[in-house]
Every structure is written in C-alpha cells, then in structure tokens.
C-alpha cells in the first residue's frame, strides 16, 4: 500500500489528480475535502466560490485554522468564523485580526454541564448558521458544529488529534 510518505494510504487515483499543488498548513483538511468528492472542489480547484463555516472551539484551533482561512479567502471563498468565548480563543483571534462571531462560553469541568453546554451552544449557533447558509462546515472537534451540521444537512469536515492512550482496556 503506497502511503506517499505521509503515513496514511494514498487517495484514489481520481483524488490524487485533484490534489492541490504546493504545501499549505492544514493540507490534510484540504485533502479531506477533495477526498469526499464535495462539489466545492473539482480537479483541485474551487468550482465556484463557496461559503464555509469554521468554528473555533478551543485555543489551538486559532493557529490551526488561520492559514486555512487565509487560503480559502485568497481563493475567493466566503469564510464565516464562529468562536467560543473560552480560554484564549477570542483573544488569539483578535490578535491575528480574524473576523468572527462569539457564540457560547465554557461550562466548566462537570460532565453534565459540558453536555448541556454543548447542546445549548448548538442551539445558539442555529440562527446564525441558518442566516449565513454555509455550503460546508469545518472544525477541529467542535461538537456543536457537528450537531448543527447534521441537523441542517451541511457537509462537515472534522478533524481530531485526540490520542487513544487514555482508552480503557477492560
């Protein structure tokens, strides 16, 4: 199995031909969009400008998505960014000059409150997403984005770097 030196199997020949030329931080997200066959990408190029919703749920999401947002905007896409008022998400987004809409907050360490906060934030995001009408959504583990995208049938590109080391082996 050829992994192209990247540590994962190569995409099908059709998707390999469509691969974006050059290197971009977050290239895996772009590859994922192309691998899904989403109509926003045809032969490695945008078929038409799209509206893309990105949710910044945690501090590391800002530097992760910053080059992706800039590249999407450079390509002519409209990017709608939402940010949770938690940790340093909004401060870091401000520092980098990102335009965003603040939705939701941190609900603490209590598991019940985390679940309730996730559902509540999804409900808070609904009116904004209905108004903006994104063609696709992108996140790095934003559960509210997944809930809203599923409810509104918006294709979602989600990535995660969660380690499996804490999984119980009973």
Secondary structure, 3 states (H helix, E strand, C coil): CCCCCCCCCCCCHHHHHHCCCCCCCCHHHHHHHHHCCCCCEECCEECCCCEEEEEECCCHHHHHHHHHHHHHHHCCCEEEEEEEECCCHHHHHHHCCCCCEEEEECCCCCHHHHHHHHHHHHHHHHHHHHHHCCCEEEECCCHHHHHHHHHHCCEEEECCCCCCCCCCCC
